[in-house]
């Protein structure tokens, strides 16, 4: 998590939803997401068994649209 993200409220929360037959789904909160400054994606921070991890979601650019 960046310093700015730790100060700002997240734009989204990240959940894993566990479903078992005959039971209501259980939602596990595992992280949060923040919009990138340029408005073209999100940084997603989440917990793993080995600690925290980060993924970045980005809009496709013209370069990635053609490849």
C-alpha positions in Angstrom: 0.0 0.0 0.0 1.3 3.4 -0.9 1.5 6.2 1.7 -1.4 8.0 -0.1 -3.5 4.9 -0.1 -3.0 4.3 3.6 -4.4 7.8 4.4 -7.3 7.7 2.0 -10.5 5.7 2.3 -10.6 3.0 -0.3 -13.0 3.3 -3.3 -13.9 -0.4 -3.1 -13.5 -3.3 -0.7 -12.3 -6.7 -2.0 -14.1 -9.9 -1.0 -13.8 -13.6 -1.6 -17.3 -15.1 -1.4 -17.5 -18.7 -0.1 -20.6 -20.6 -1.1 -21.6 -24.0 0.4 -24.6 -26.0 -0.5 -27.5 -25.3 1.8 -25.9 -22.3 3.5 -25.8 -18.6 2.9 -22.7 -17.2 1.2 -19.9 -16.0 3.5 -18.1 -12.9 2.4 -14.4 -12.7 3.5 -13.0 -9.2 3.3 -9.5 -9.6 2.0 -8.5 -6.1 0.8 -9.3 -2.7 -0.8 -8.9 -0.8 -4.0 -8.1 2.8 -4.8 -8.5 4.7 -8.1 -5.2 5.7 -9.7 -4.5 9.4 -10.0 -4.8 9.4 -13.8 -8.3 7.8 -13.6 -7.3 4.9 -15.9 -7.3 2.1 -13.4 -7.2 0.9 -9.8 -4.6 -0.4 -7.4 -5.9 -3.4 -5.4 -4.2 -4.4 -2.1 -5.2 -7.7 -0.6 -4.0 -10.2 2.0 -2.5 -13.6 1.1 -1.3 -16.4 3.3 2.2 -15.1 2.8 1.4 -11.4 3.6 0.0 -8.6 1.4 0.0 -8.4 -2.4 -0.9 -5.7 -4.9 -2.4 -5.9 -8.4 -3.0 -3.0 -10.7 -6.0 -2.8 -13.1 -5.5 -0.6 -16.2 -7.6 0.4 -19.2 -6.3 -1.2 -22.4 -4.1 1.2 -24.3 -3.9 1.4 -28.1 -0.8 -0.8 -27.9 -2.5 -3.5 -26.0 -5.7 -3.4 -28.0 -3.8 -4.4 -31.2 -1.6 -7.1 -29.7 
